[in-house]
Structures are given as structure tokens and as C-alpha cells.
């Protein structure tokens, strides 16, 4: 595991992350009032203008709702149906009556490249979390999960034990799903992934590229690599 130094985070963003973390942990629930801007400004030692910017952006993202003359409240989360079922790979394997386990290959903090920054709608160089996990079905590797995660949505991602739960299961628990974009393509895997999947030379992969949204932000961007000879996709409409 590696952990590179992160750049300074603006004060208003620290307040946003604090508010979202309290909501995700269930400390502040839907419909409940959150502390006032004056209270947050005192707690973080900043001006009210800075606290107001944080709350305004959260309101724009529909995380909170500001009611004039009353206060700011945790907004009701809106869920969006998708044409494919978003399932945890561990549940898929269990449904086939088989045994799942996973091995963590990498868990780190990274600076967003320009390409990732565009996908997450953040600035180049902002911090992202990155994990690589291999999933096994009856001790045979069937998926390499290469995932980037928005730390403002899942601030405790790096502290998780992904040998006992999948990244997908954790994110579904802490980040209410509001939307999914995906694509499926075939292609040669990176050499390292081919080795992890015990693939034959020249064997292609099926790759599921998936981007999830939560609380008005991009929550994660993942590429799931599967040996084409051992995996197929199916869905229901």
C-alpha cells in the first residue's frame, strides 16, 4: 500500500466533506436539521462566507435543503433506476452456489490525471483513492477490479478491509446510488492483469467500464476485467 502526500484542501471543501461524512454515517438523517452556518464557521475557524459556500454547493448537489427562515436540512435522496441490475460480484457467485473470495493487490491515494479529473468533474491533481482487487470463484480468478473512488463521497475507503467485503458492497452502503453509466468492450488486458487472471497468451478480456453517481457527484469509476473464455454478461430489462 502506498500513500502519497495530498495537496492542501480548501476550508470550504473540508466543511463539505464533514457534512457529507456525518450524513453517510447516519449521524444526521434525512429531514433532520444540520448545524447552522455560524456554528460550522466557529467549529472550523473560518468566516461565515466560507461556511456558506460549502452549504450552498451541497444544496446545489441536492445533498441538503435550505429553507428560508427555518434552517438547513438533510435532503431526501433520490434514486434512479437503470436498465441493468447493479450486483455485487460476491452475490453473483453465491447465487451460482459457488464460493467467492478476493485478494487486494493495491490500495492507495493518488493525484487525479487530466482524464480522471474530467470524469470526476474535479481539478487535475485533486486526490482520488485507487484500488485493485482480484475476485475468485471457487479459487479461479474471474475478475480484476480496477477502481478509482471520490474521497469526498467515501472518506474512509482506504481504511476498509477488502478481503472481508467488496468495494462495491462498501460503496453501496455508504454512498446512496443515484445513477450509473456503463459500457462493455472486448480487448487485450494489461500484462499485469493477464497474469493475475491466469490467462493464456493472446486471450481477450471482456471489460465492464462503470461510473456511479451519489449525492450529486461522481462516486467511483471502475474497470472490471474478465477472461472472455470464463465469463459472460447477462441482464434483464
One Martini backbone bead per residue (centre of mass of N, CA, C, O) as a GRO file, in nm:
protein
  237
    1UNK     BB    1   0.097   0.035   0.022
    2UNK     BB    2   0.026   0.370  -0.068
    3UNK     BB    3   0.107   0.730   0.040
    4UNK     BB    4   0.056   1.025  -0.074
    5UNK     BB    5   0.073   1.346  -0.073
    6UNK     BB    6  -0.155   1.597  -0.007
    7UNK     BB    7  -0.309   1.860  -0.085
    8UNK     BB    8  -0.448   2.132   0.000
    9UNK     BB    9  -0.759   2.195   0.152
   10UNK     BB   10  -1.018   2.369   0.134
   11UNK     BB   11  -1.230   2.477   0.375
   12UNK     BB   12  -1.505   2.430   0.234
   13UNK     BB   13  -1.444   2.127   0.171
   14UNK     BB   14  -1.420   2.029   0.462
   15UNK     BB   15  -1.712   2.088   0.529
   16UNK     BB   16  -1.841   1.909   0.318
   17UNK     BB   17  -1.712   1.642   0.414
   18UNK     BB   18  -1.831   1.651   0.696
   19UNK     BB   19  -2.130   1.649   0.623
   20UNK     BB   20  -2.129   1.390   0.449
   21UNK     BB   21  -2.021   1.201   0.670
   22UNK     BB   22  -2.258   1.238   0.868
   23UNK     BB   23  -2.469   1.128   0.673
   24UNK     BB   24  -2.340   0.848   0.603
   25UNK     BB   25  -2.338   0.762   0.924
   26UNK     BB   26  -2.627   0.876   1.051
   27UNK     BB   27  -2.619   1.136   1.226
   28UNK     BB   28  -2.763   1.266   0.976
   29UNK     BB   29  -3.087   1.267   0.867
   30UNK     BB   30  -3.349   1.269   0.696
   31UNK     BB   31  -3.489   1.592   0.776
   32UNK     BB   32  -3.257   1.695   0.936
   33UNK     BB   33  -3.085   1.918   1.104
   34UNK     BB   34  -2.815   2.121   1.069
   35UNK     BB   35  -2.582   2.313   1.132
   36UNK     BB   36  -2.504   2.616   1.123
   37UNK     BB   37  -2.300   2.835   0.971
   38UNK     BB   38  -2.193   2.959   1.232
   39UNK     BB   39  -2.111   2.690   1.365
   40UNK     BB   40  -1.917   2.593   1.140
   41UNK     BB   41  -1.729   2.836   1.148
   42UNK     BB   42  -1.634   2.793   1.440
   43UNK     BB   43  -1.532   2.496   1.418
   44UNK     BB   44  -1.324   2.584   1.160
   45UNK     BB   45  -1.219   2.883   1.167
   46UNK     BB   46  -1.419   3.058   0.980
   47UNK     BB   47  -1.605   3.211   0.776
   48UNK     BB   48  -1.927   3.238   0.681
   49UNK     BB   49  -1.874   3.241   0.377
   50UNK     BB   50  -1.738   2.963   0.368
   51UNK     BB   51  -1.975   2.801   0.486
   52UNK     BB   52  -2.182   2.894   0.273
   53UNK     BB   53  -2.048   2.763   0.029
   54UNK     BB   54  -2.072   2.471   0.121
   55UNK     BB   55  -2.385   2.467   0.148
   56UNK     BB   56  -2.455   2.561  -0.137
   57UNK     BB   57  -2.324   2.319  -0.286
   58UNK     BB   58  -2.496   2.102  -0.143
   59UNK     BB   59  -2.764   2.212  -0.249
   60UNK     BB   60  -2.697   2.185  -0.554
   61UNK     BB   61  -2.652   1.856  -0.497
   62UNK     BB   62  -2.891   1.758  -0.301
   63UNK     BB   63  -2.799   1.703   0.006
   64UNK     BB   64  -2.936   1.972   0.084
   65UNK     BB   65  -3.187   2.192   0.248
   66UNK     BB   66  -3.294   2.522   0.214
   67UNK     BB   67  -3.489   2.711   0.459
   68UNK     BB   68  -3.631   2.991   0.491
   69UNK     BB   69  -3.630   3.067   0.838
   70UNK     BB   70  -3.519   2.764   0.945
   71UNK     BB   71  -3.289   2.599   0.758
   72UNK     BB   72  -3.086   2.302   0.735
   73UNK     BB   73  -3.137   1.995   0.549
   74UNK     BB   74  -3.163   1.675   0.487
   75UNK     BB   75  -3.202   1.532   0.200
   76UNK     BB   76  -3.373   1.354  -0.014
   77UNK     BB   77  -3.297   1.070  -0.172
   78UNK     BB   78  -3.247   1.000  -0.517
   79UNK     BB   79  -3.346   0.740  -0.726
   80UNK     BB   80  -3.220   0.546  -1.013
   81UNK     BB   81  -3.297   0.363  -1.266
   82UNK     BB   82  -3.178   0.078  -1.445
   83UNK     BB   83  -3.124  -0.159  -1.709
   84UNK     BB   84  -2.928  -0.276  -1.501
   85UNK     BB   85  -2.805  -0.484  -1.265
   86UNK     BB   86  -2.651  -0.397  -0.960
   87UNK     BB   87  -2.401  -0.623  -0.866
   88UNK     BB   88  -2.243  -0.821  -0.653
   89UNK     BB   89  -2.008  -1.056  -0.712
   90UNK     BB   90  -2.054  -1.225  -0.458
   91UNK     BB   91  -2.360  -1.272  -0.516
   92UNK     BB   92  -2.333  -1.407  -0.790
   93UNK     BB   93  -2.169  -1.651  -0.691
   94UNK     BB   94  -2.367  -1.749  -0.472
   95UNK     BB   95  -2.607  -1.797  -0.675
   96UNK     BB   96  -2.427  -2.045  -0.806
   97UNK     BB   97  -2.298  -2.204  -0.550
   98UNK     BB   98  -2.036  -2.048  -0.489
   99UNK     BB   99  -1.708  -1.935  -0.411
  100UNK     BB  100  -1.585  -1.637  -0.255
  101UNK     BB  101  -1.285  -1.440  -0.316
  102UNK     BB  102  -1.031  -1.194  -0.224
  103UNK     BB  103  -0.754  -0.980  -0.353
  104UNK     BB  104  -0.538  -0.739  -0.257
  105UNK     BB  105  -0.313  -0.528  -0.454
  106UNK     BB  106  -0.432  -0.220  -0.415
  107UNK     BB  107  -0.394   0.081  -0.191
  108UNK     BB  108  -0.448   0.432  -0.270
  109UNK     BB  109  -0.320   0.758  -0.311
  110UNK     BB  110  -0.404   0.997  -0.570
  111UNK     BB  111  -0.359   1.187  -0.853
  112UNK     BB  112  -0.539   1.335  -1.083
  113UNK     BB  113  -0.583   1.312  -1.389
  114UNK     BB  114  -0.718   1.459  -1.654
  115UNK     BB  115  -0.913   1.228  -1.721
  116UNK     BB  116  -1.027   1.184  -1.433
  117UNK     BB  117  -1.115   1.473  -1.377
  118UNK     BB  118  -1.336   1.476  -1.592
  119UNK     BB  119  -1.506   1.239  -1.475
  120UNK     BB  120  -1.526   1.378  -1.172
  121UNK     BB  121  -1.530   1.690  -1.179
  122UNK     BB  122  -1.230   1.791  -1.131
  123UNK     BB  123  -0.913   1.860  -1.050
  124UNK     BB  124  -0.610   1.844  -1.139
  125UNK     BB  125  -0.459   1.669  -0.856
  126UNK     BB  126  -0.665   1.559  -0.709
  127UNK     BB  127  -0.788   1.342  -0.485
  128UNK     BB  128  -0.770   0.982  -0.500
  129UNK     BB  129  -0.884   0.657  -0.490
  130UNK     BB  130  -0.711   0.327  -0.520
  131UNK     BB  131  -0.804   0.000  -0.654
  132UNK     BB  132  -0.700  -0.357  -0.654
  133UNK     BB  133  -0.903  -0.646  -0.731
  134UNK     BB  134  -0.935  -0.997  -0.688
  135UNK     BB  135  -1.168  -1.233  -0.813
  136UNK     BB  136  -1.308  -1.544  -0.692
  137UNK     BB  137  -1.411  -1.874  -0.824
  138UNK     BB  138  -1.324  -2.140  -0.683
  139UNK     BB  139  -1.010  -2.025  -0.708
  140UNK     BB  140  -1.083  -1.860  -0.970
  141UNK     BB  141  -1.000  -1.608  -1.167
  142UNK     BB  142  -1.252  -1.348  -1.298
  143UNK     BB  143  -1.155  -1.059  -1.163
  144UNK     BB  144  -1.045  -0.724  -1.228
  145UNK     BB  145  -1.056  -0.445  -1.005
  146UNK     BB  146  -1.042  -0.104  -1.125
  147UNK     BB  147  -1.055   0.163  -0.881
  148UNK     BB  148  -1.205   0.486  -0.843
  149UNK     BB  149  -1.240   0.727  -0.566
  150UNK     BB  150  -1.431   0.957  -0.396
  151UNK     BB  151  -1.345   1.106  -0.093
  152UNK     BB  152  -1.615   1.277  -0.054
  153UNK     BB  153  -1.791   1.006  -0.040
  154UNK     BB  154  -1.535   0.801   0.074
  155UNK     BB  155  -1.322   0.875   0.330
  156UNK     BB  156  -1.281   0.545   0.439
  157UNK     BB  157  -1.167   0.355   0.214
  158UNK     BB  158  -0.861   0.293   0.311
  159UNK     BB  159  -0.976   0.137   0.588
  160UNK     BB  160  -1.057  -0.113   0.443
  161UNK     BB  161  -1.151  -0.466   0.422
  162UNK     BB  162  -1.128  -0.642   0.107
  163UNK     BB  163  -1.150  -0.950   0.225
  164UNK     BB  164  -1.463  -0.908   0.358
  165UNK     BB  165  -1.526  -0.692   0.129
  166UNK     BB  166  -1.646  -0.518  -0.123
  167UNK     BB  167  -1.637  -0.221  -0.273
  168UNK     BB  168  -1.933  -0.223  -0.363
  169UNK     BB  169  -2.062  -0.282  -0.087
  170UNK     BB  170  -1.953  -0.034   0.056
  171UNK     BB  171  -2.063   0.189  -0.136
  172UNK     BB  172  -2.366   0.111  -0.114
  173UNK     BB  173  -2.374   0.189   0.195
  174UNK     BB  174  -2.239   0.502   0.190
  175UNK     BB  175  -2.354   0.554  -0.124
  176UNK     BB  176  -2.615   0.660  -0.263
  177UNK     BB  177  -2.767   0.563  -0.545
  178UNK     BB  178  -2.821   0.781  -0.857
  179UNK     BB  179  -2.624   0.649  -1.085
  180UNK     BB  180  -2.542   0.489  -1.414
  181UNK     BB  181  -2.253   0.417  -1.617
  182UNK     BB  182  -2.193   0.207  -1.916
  183UNK     BB  183  -1.957  -0.034  -2.063
  184UNK     BB  184  -1.875  -0.279  -2.325
  185UNK     BB  185  -1.565  -0.457  -2.393
  186UNK     BB  186  -1.302  -0.571  -2.604
  187UNK     BB  187  -0.965  -0.685  -2.496
  188UNK     BB  188  -0.654  -0.646  -2.407
  189UNK     BB  189  -0.472  -0.690  -2.137
  190UNK     BB  190  -0.279  -0.616  -1.912
  191UNK     BB  191  -0.020  -0.794  -1.811
  192UNK     BB  192  -0.087  -0.801  -1.509
  193UNK     BB  193  -0.384  -0.899  -1.541
  194UNK     BB  194  -0.322  -1.162  -1.690
  195UNK     BB  195  -0.170  -1.287  -1.453
  196UNK     BB  196  -0.400  -1.267  -1.237
  197UNK     BB  197  -0.600  -1.445  -1.446
  198UNK     BB  198  -0.456  -1.682  -1.589
  199UNK     BB  199  -0.383  -1.624  -1.890
  200UNK     BB  200  -0.359  -1.661  -2.210
  201UNK     BB  201  -0.215  -1.596  -2.483
  202UNK     BB  202  -0.425  -1.363  -2.655
  203UNK     BB  203  -0.643  -1.335  -2.456
  204UNK     BB  204  -0.935  -1.194  -2.405
  205UNK     BB  205  -1.137  -0.932  -2.274
  206UNK     BB  206  -1.395  -0.834  -2.062
  207UNK     BB  207  -1.514  -0.491  -2.022
  208UNK     BB  208  -1.637  -0.310  -1.743
  209UNK     BB  209  -1.752   0.017  -1.753
  210UNK     BB  210  -1.801   0.217  -1.447
  211UNK     BB  211  -2.026   0.485  -1.337
  212UNK     BB  212  -2.096   0.648  -1.032
  213UNK     BB  213  -2.360   0.811  -0.841
  214UNK     BB  214  -2.359   1.056  -0.559
  215UNK     BB  215  -2.468   1.334  -0.423
  216UNK     BB  216  -2.399   1.491  -0.707
  217UNK     BB  217  -2.161   1.281  -0.767
  218UNK     BB  218  -1.882   1.117  -0.845
  219UNK     BB  219  -1.788   0.815  -0.692
  220UNK     BB  220  -1.703   0.606  -0.937
  221UNK     BB  221  -1.434   0.439  -1.131
  222UNK     BB  222  -1.457   0.136  -1.329
  223UNK     BB  223  -1.266  -0.164  -1.418
  224UNK     BB  224  -1.374  -0.489  -1.538
  225UNK     BB  225  -1.183  -0.781  -1.573
  226UNK     BB  226  -1.245  -1.059  -1.810
  227UNK     BB  227  -1.229  -1.366  -1.916
  228UNK     BB  228  -1.379  -1.469  -2.205
  229UNK     BB  229  -1.370  -1.790  -2.138
  230UNK     BB  230  -1.513  -1.729  -1.820
  231UNK     BB  231  -1.721  -1.498  -1.927
  232UNK     BB  232  -2.049  -1.339  -1.892
  233UNK     BB  233  -2.315  -1.136  -1.990
  234UNK     BB  234  -2.618  -1.032  -1.818
  235UNK     BB  235  -2.974  -0.930  -1.846
  236UNK     BB  236  -3.251  -0.708  -1.750
  237UNK     BB  237  -3.573  -0.534  -1.866
   0.00000   0.00000   0.00000
